[in-house]
Amino acid sequence: MESNSSSSPRIYKELLKFLVTGGIAVGIDALAYVLLLHFIQMEPAWAKRLSFAVGSVWAFFANKYFTFAAKEFSSREPFLFLMVYIAGWMANSLVHDVVLYFTNWKIAAFIAATGISSCTNFVGMKFLVFRQKQIKN
């Protein structure tokens, strides 16, 4: 059985990689959000929902292959990822809209929404979508 001390460095490495890939996903999300707001003049709530989906495509592949190094493909991964991201998307959308309603600050709404969905997505991907089988010694 893997000891806690040997699994701790792995989770820290995964968290660091998740932050890097997540940072890129947030950049993609933010770019899409700005483009949808300013060039298409989409309503902010729908712009955020669509921009989140765009960033999610990047997140699946980056987290599968880079963050969690899940080399084997399971047909259930896309389904589980979708479920985790739907939950994250709902949390993201709700937090975005609540913060926007109370503050009317688009950047604050974006940051708060991103923080909440990042937490739910890491936990879901780590322990559900790309979970590693425990190696017994």
Sequence and secondary structure as in RCSB ss.txt:
>XXXX:A:sequence
MESNSSSSPRIYKELLKFLVTGGIAVGIDALAYVLLLHFIQMEPAWAKRLSFAVGSVWAFFANKYFTFAAKEFSS
REPFLFLMVYIAGWMANSLVHDVVLYFTNWKIAAFIAATGISSCTNFVGMKFLVFRQKQIKN
>XXXX:A:secstr
   HHHHHHHHHHHHHHHHHHHHHHHHHHHHHHHHHHHTS   HHHHHHHHHHHHHHHHHHHIIIIIS   S  T
HHHHHHHHHHHHHHHHHHHHHHHHHHHH  HHHHHHHHHHHHHHHHHHHIIIIIS       
